Amino acid sequence: MVVIDRGGLVPEYGDLTDLQARLQAIRDSGDTKLVTVFGSGISNSVLPSTTDLTARFKLCLTARGQQKFDETISEITDTGLAYQNAASLVKHQQGEAVLARTIREAVLTACMDVQPADRREVSGDIEQCRKLASSGRWHVPNGYIRFANFYSQLPGDVRGPIITTNFDPLIEIAFRQTQLQADSVPIPMDSAPAADTFLESSSIPVLHIHGLWTSNATLSTIPQLTGERPTLGGLLDRLMRAATVLVVGYSGWIDAFMRSLHVRVERSDLLDSEFLWAAYSPDSRLILQNRTLAAMVALPGFNLYTGVDGHAIFDPAAYEVLPAPPLPSPFGYSRVPQVQKTAADYSAFRFADGHEPTWADVQSGRWPVLSASKQFQAMLKSKIEQRGGGSVAIGPMGEGKSMALRQAADWASNHFPEWTVLWSEPAAPAVTNEWIDDVRDKYGQVMIFIDNADLVAPALVRSFDSWGRAGSGVVFALASHDRLWWRYAGSLANAVDSVIFSGFTMADAVKIGDTWNNNKISTVKSSADIELAPDAVAEALIKSGSRMFGGGTESTTLFGAILEVRYGDKLVDRVSDLISKLALIKIHRDSNVTLADVFGCICVMQCEFDPHGEQNRGASRPLIASLANLPGVYADGKILHSLGREAAIAYAGDRVYSRHPSLARAAVTALKEKQLYVSTCEQIGLTGGRLRRAGGVNRELYTDAYQLGSSLKTGDAAVAAARGAVEGAGHILEPRVTFMSVLRLNDRQRAFDYATSLAPHLPEFRDEGSALRVYFNEFSVICRHATRPQLGLGLAALSIADGIGYGLDESRADYGLSSVILCALQLREQSSELVGDIPELSWAALTQVLGGSNRIRVPRNRLASTIDNIERLSILQIRSRLSAQLAPFARSAVSIVKPAIEFSGAISLMDLTRLCRL
């Protein structure tokens, strides 16, 4: 296969120069994270090859063992297979410790501090081997040294972790020689750490997925290398997701890494990643004998480069020289350059439509510095002059905080060259006293810019003494949602000044109008785009703000006004088109869930529970992962990453929101117009129920979704959401009680029939003990609304009786006695002689349970005059009379409904006595 280009032929696969050009583009553009995978190809230049190691394994064996080696292994022509079989033979005959020591002895051949005659002895002392790895002199392959130098030139957000199948520490040593700190992360078994564990480290993680040489746990045999390692596979998936993965010197053995790729191939899903596979052989036919590689070649995002010497890839002569900073950026941070590079293909429309700002957006003249941003910069300048402390931009979503923070970083970098300006990336390590001291020692005066700063606020409080005083040489510039920031504001008030972002001025509106004019941004209020003059845009913004908030523009939401002016009543059409586009993108090949489902879930949850992202009740990441029925790591990866490229979404801790309430409202309206709203609500309920059944997730992260039907109350969507929760939760009674309550508000007869149908099956539910009283109480309420108070009274009696599920608590006693009172009063209106003193006895009992009458929901004036005398009775007298009068109603209810419970026919109220306070 060839590609025609200017009359010539371009080979199907790339070569060394093509790979170097691609890597330079990654370095210079900074638009993707680079994850590098090293096999043994580079280490072998200073360490024994697999053939040499196979020979060393033979020498570990007895004479009989060597004879078996000659009979079974010597004839194997595949060097890798021979190595694995030889390792197995050593393991079986000499044990894991001998195998590991032989590997250590081989690694020591690269250590200049150990003489050949001493290697055997030193290999038996693991602690000495560790000391040599951290401070010894080593022969380090030129390929690793060049790679470390190249890596040091990458922006902080481009630097991904290193993955290697090697046991040796030579990559870490190469980084050390380049003044970068790298830490080994050995993963010899299926016990991989969570990605966040090492991504929070201040050093570069080097993952040794076959184990590390200073451990007796290494993988060398066929069963070990080919065994299932799902935990490690999940970690590799997360690390490679939406990244550029460079593979060097790796033969493609069927190990955890190749298994992970094989799964991706089976799903035709490379995790939105780009793979750059550098193969040493120039013969593509030989390379593609590996079935996984052969299948990957056909997938978008996979690039094969043949005839590539790993040592030559990072030859500095092949790369254009960049004006390098005096020191590389700390891991997880990017240095903000004093002059931002200009993007030739820049478009202002993405930011105008609500997407997160980029560095291209902050370049001079593209978007104005608004009044609140100027105030933030002025406050930041005072902290710079004091040489310590911080400033924070706080406000609701959509007020321009993220743009202001980037503008301030660009401004500070250009106006204060004596300071090092660092931008925190999503995988930045935790801020600690030690980290601050280290950064200050290396860079001198530093300004550190952090968006979504509420996530790091606890760390800022703990490290306050290192940066919070004038003269500390450290200034933090922060942005945060106001409601999330206030919980920490008191602890930081002495050092961090705040600027509130809320609304905009007339001068701001004029600047935005000028920007729209310069960038040819039109309004979409009719079938044809309309370009408004700058003054008209400003007037429209001010008018929009006044209409939206009923007053002056000082409290107007900036982004909301922009959307109102740009799209007007066409905003729903724009969001509807977006949903149609997202509906074409499946989460993965075997799923019917699309990005439209996820976006709909986010917007429905936001509109119903947390419109402005202030209450931490938006759609949670675990909810989104469960919606797609995929492992949790996908919530931060493929799903939200892909959605972030298409729709304007924002994050607040574990919650995900549309970037403005008007977008979320428009999405809900569009879902209703497309007849998708009901099914979306059902999906949300189903997903919440699924999380409820599975357990292991904080209830706060799914309860709102699980109870969406109760929140919506009425309408088809409420019924569908409650029904979805029932389906998702499995054999649990609680969601069925919720379904009963939602049906009661929408179809009383259906609610009664459903409640009756559950009665014979009560013992089948896992939560029968905790939910039984709630079931009887809700059934009682249904009967009362269906004007069947006699049956409702009996069911309410069961809800407070001893022996019905778990013991009675104050809340259930309150609801149960209230239902008894209301049913009895309704029945009294139908037949006064049947009720006796039940309403008054129950009211008096409830008064003692609640410690007074002020919390009782039933007014005292609805009771009979006998209440005066009944209130003088003791709780024992009240209990005795109430038990006797309720028992016939309870027996009648049991005979009609036939619930599968043990009931003697008498009502005991001992639990009620225990709860009384008076």
Disulfide bonds with the S-S distance in Angstrom:
none
